[in-house]
């Protein structure tokens, strides 16, 4: 019994250490959170690189991947995110909405918390609510990207990179998912503070 208590404490210490290292790395990268220029970009390569040039979009996509692996019907979350993000981009029409950056930061916070708490929330959050939540977050990201990317080639590159990042987010094993989700949530708090 004493040995199992020590093993449990060691496991908790390891999880906290990993979360701390991940959170520190994310927080150090946050000053580079904004996309370069925020001007319209075109071309396949430009679209492919775009989700990786802003920590807010990168973290949201990774969080969706993390959360999808922990949901009973998680396989629908990534396609939902892509479709709703495309609809948001198509709806943007060059309109610049107030507090868009704050909304995007809030989605990072929300998705990170959901990924960190997923095992406990799975029983309480119906799959329909998970899909609606991911869809709403994706729509907000699409509004921002619709103003930043122009042309079908950049849109195609952007969608490919977004799918790849969500798949990458689904890779970590069970032990890493919660600390990574917590780190993304912590980064979301910081992004909200910067945007607010």
Secondary structure, DSSP 8 states (H G I E B T S, - for coil): -HHHHHHHHHHHHHHHHHHHHHHHHHHHHGGG-S-SS-S-B-SHHHHHHHTTS-HHHHHHHHHHHHHHHHSTTTHHHHHHHHHHHHHHHHHHTT---TTHHHHHHHHHHHHHHHHHHHHHHTTTS-HHHHHHHHHHHHHHHHHHHHHHB-SHHHHHHHHHHHHHHHHHHTTS-HHHHHHHHHHHHHHHHHHHHHH-
